[in-house]
Amino acid sequence: MDEGTKKELKDLENMVINWTKSYVRQIDPHGGNEYLIDDFNEEFNTNMVPYIVKLGEAGHLTSEEFAKFQAVIGAHITGFINLIYELEESEE
């Protein structure tokens, strides 16, 4: 992977981190946060997945690199979801 692509992926990861911070501020510890999970996933699937796919189609990412990046981003999304459940459980 070239340095430009590495920078692009780091920028995309930072974008997901910023989205996460924004969504975390909206969590209601009393529950009803399913819409945040849906919105976060939709934002990712709408705004990022097509771009990542195009990087792969253009030959900038191998399938292994794509899978690795997908796992990194998936960990951020999973962390966000787990945080919601932890905050909701702590309020019960």
N, C-alpha and C positions, 0 to 999 in steps of 0.2 A: 504494500500500500504506500502510495506516495505521501509526502509531507502535507500537501494541500488537502488530501482526503482525510488524513489524521486530524488536521485542524478542523475540518468540516464536522467530523464526528464528535470531536470534543465540544464544538459550538452547539451541536444538536443536543448533546448530553446536558450541557449547561442550560439549554432552553427547557428541557424536561425538569431539571432541578428548580428552575424559576417557576415553572407551572406548578410544581409540587408545593413550593412555598406559598404561592397564591391560593391554591386549593386548601392547604392546611389552615389558613386564616379563616376559612369559611366553615370549618367543621363545627357542628353542633354536638357537644358532648352528650346531649340528651337523646341523640339518635336521629333517624331520618336522613342519613347522609348518603343513601344509595345513589341519589342523583349526582353527587359529586364524583363518585366512582364512574358512573356512566358518562358524565361530561368529560372527565379526564381521559378516559379511554377513547371517546369520540374525538377529542382534540388531537390525541396522539395518532389515531388511525387516519384522520382527515388531513392533518397538517404535516405529519412526519413520515408516515409509512410510504406514501407515494414518492417522496424525495429520496428516501433510502433505496427503494426499489430502482429508481432511475440511476442512482449511483452504481448499483449492481449491474444494471443493463448496459451502462456505458463502460463497464469494465474497470471501474474504480474500486470495486469491492469483490473479493472472491466469496463464494458461498460460506466458507468458514468465517471470514471476517464479518459477513452479514449476520451470521448466527451468533457470533461473539458479541457484536454490538446490540443485537436484539436481546441477548441475555442481560447485558448491562442495563439497558433501558427497562427491561422487565423487572429487574431487581428494584429499580426506583419506583415503579408502579406498584409492585407488591408491598414495598415498604410503606407507601402511602396508604394502601388499603389496610394493612396491619395496624398502622397508627390510628386510623378511624376506629377499628374494632377495639383497640386498647383503650382509647379515650372514652368510647361509649361504655365499655365494661367497667371502667373506673368510676363512672357516674352512677352505676346501678347499686 
